[in-house]
């Protein structure tokens, strides 16, 4: 398992996870909620990297080509440096979508959306 490249993003957008629940309404109109598991799911982290060269772009796309959605990976501390984000222990990241690239004159922006997945055992 290869860690995500040690790059510092220019922006981060974080969406916290939630628990899977089953909601139902009784005949009397009272809503009941039952939590289906004890692991929160669907944590999302969107990172944007801005660079004047293609080296960062190559690192991210190479990592995506190897890991894709099938191989979970860890984030190095450089990606989260300066933020107060914490995540549950044992969870790892996968790509939610392929990386996206935007080219402006002299500036390359690479955006990555990651999804945190709970640990599992077979």
TATAKA-V241982 format. One line per field, one symbol per residue. ss: DSSP state (~ for helix, > for strand, _ for the rest). psi: psi as a letter, one per 40 degrees, with the letter a starting at -180 (. if undefined). burial: # if it has 16 or more other C-alpha atoms within 10 Angstrom, else .. A space follows every 10 residues. Layout:
ss->???
psi->???
burial->???
This chain:
ss->__________ >>>>>__>__ >>>>>_____ >>>>>_____ >_>>>>>>>> >___~~~~~~ ~~~~~~~___ __>___~~~~ __________ _>>>>____> >>>>__>>>> >>>>>>>___ __
psi->hhiiigihid ihhhhiiiih ihhihideeh hihhheiehi ifhihhhhhh ieiedddddd dddddddaed hiiihiddde heifhiiiie iiiihdiiii hhhihehhhh hhhihhiiii i.
burial->...##.###. .#....#... .......... .......... ########## #....##..# #.##..###. .###....## .......... ######..#. #......### #######... ..
